[in-house]
């Protein structure tokens, strides 16, 4: 759902939006990296491949002098990060998800095409 919510950030080409684009890219990278580490015990070969590509893409995009990330196999398993929690954001996303699910149900019930 987050990907759907940030599409307008990437389609807005105004000059004052560049900071938001960079922050959104950083958040997406962090989410993807943590998700891959969470999924690694269940899909080791796939997550290793994607992890290496993610590290290479970040390295290429930023032109940093640091080498790409090490193997996901020796990366630590993600731990909860309390400062990333927000009960307000969670309640808003729960409301948004219920609105989207309701709209989809109505669309299906009345056979409205996509």
C-alpha positions as CSV (number, residue, x, y, z in Angstrom):
1,X,0.0,0.0,0.0
2,X,2.9,2.3,0.7
3,X,4.0,2.1,-2.9
4,X,0.6,3.3,-4.1
5,X,0.7,6.2,-1.6
6,X,4.1,7.5,-2.8
7,X,3.5,7.3,-6.5
8,X,2.4,11.0,-6.6
9,X,5.7,12.0,-5.0
10,X,7.6,10.4,-7.9
11,X,5.3,11.8,-10.6
12,X,5.5,15.4,-9.3
13,X,8.5,16.9,-11.3
14,X,8.5,20.3,-9.6
15,X,11.8,21.6,-8.3
16,X,10.6,21.9,-4.7
17,X,9.7,18.2,-4.6
18,X,13.2,16.9,-5.0
19,X,13.7,16.7,-1.2
20,X,10.6,14.7,-0.8
21,X,11.7,12.4,-3.6
22,X,15.1,11.7,-1.8
23,X,13.4,11.1,1.5
24,X,10.9,8.7,-0.1
25,X,13.6,6.8,-1.9
26,X,15.5,6.4,1.4
27,X,12.4,5.1,3.1
28,X,11.7,2.7,0.3
29,X,15.3,1.4,0.4
30,X,15.1,0.9,4.2
31,X,11.8,-0.9,4.0
32,X,13.0,-3.2,1.2
33,X,16.3,-3.9,3.0
34,X,14.5,-4.8,6.3
35,X,11.9,-6.8,4.4
36,X,14.6,-8.9,2.7
37,X,16.4,-9.6,6.0
38,X,13.0,-10.6,7.5
39,X,12.2,-12.9,4.6
40,X,15.7,-14.5,4.3
41,X,15.1,-17.5,6.5
42,X,12.1,-18.5,4.3
43,X,13.6,-17.6,0.9
44,X,17.4,-17.6,1.2
45,X,18.4,-17.7,-2.5
46,X,15.9,-15.2,-3.7
47,X,16.6,-12.7,-0.8
48,X,20.3,-13.0,-1.3
49,X,20.0,-12.2,-5.0
50,X,17.7,-9.2,-4.4
51,X,19.8,-8.0,-1.5
52,X,22.9,-7.9,-3.6
53,X,21.1,-6.1,-6.4
54,X,19.6,-3.6,-4.0
55,X,23.1,-2.8,-2.6
56,X,24.5,-2.5,-6.1
57,X,21.7,-0.2,-7.2
58,X,22.2,2.0,-4.1
59,X,26.0,2.0,-4.7
60,X,25.6,3.0,-8.3
61,X,22.9,5.6,-7.7
62,X,24.8,7.4,-4.9
63,X,28.2,7.0,-6.5
64,X,29.5,6.4,-3.0
65,X,33.1,5.2,-2.4
66,X,31.9,2.4,-0.1
67,X,31.5,-1.1,-1.5
68,X,28.1,-2.7,-1.8
69,X,26.6,-4.3,1.3
70,X,27.9,-7.6,2.5
71,X,25.9,-10.8,2.1
72,X,22.5,-11.0,3.7
73,X,23.5,-14.3,5.2
74,X,25.8,-12.5,7.7
75,X,23.5,-9.5,8.2
76,X,21.7,-9.3,11.5
77,X,18.1,-10.2,11.8
78,X,16.0,-7.0,12.1
79,X,15.0,-5.9,15.6
80,X,12.0,-3.8,16.5
81,X,12.7,-0.1,16.4
82,X,10.4,1.7,18.9
83,X,11.0,5.2,17.4
84,X,9.4,4.0,14.1
85,X,6.1,3.2,15.8
86,X,3.2,5.6,15.7
87,X,-0.2,4.7,17.0
88,X,-1.7,7.7,15.1
89,X,-0.2,6.5,11.8
90,X,-1.3,2.9,12.4
91,X,-4.9,4.0,13.1
92,X,-4.9,6.2,10.0
93,X,-3.6,3.4,7.8
94,X,-6.2,1.0,9.3
95,X,-8.9,3.5,8.4
96,X,-7.5,3.9,4.9
97,X,-7.3,0.1,4.4
98,X,-10.9,-0.3,5.5
99,X,-12.1,2.4,3.1
100,X,-10.2,0.8,0.2
101,X,-11.5,-2.6,1.0
102,X,-15.0,-1.2,1.3
103,X,-14.7,0.5,-2.1
104,X,-13.4,-2.7,-3.7
105,X,-16.3,-4.7,-2.2
106,X,-18.9,-2.2,-3.5
107,X,-17.2,-2.2,-6.9
108,X,-17.3,-6.0,-7.0
109,X,-20.9,-6.1,-5.7
110,X,-22.1,-3.8,-8.5
111,X,-19.8,-5.3,-11.1
112,X,-18.1,-2.1,-11.9
113,X,-15.1,-2.7,-14.2
114,X,-11.6,-1.5,-13.2
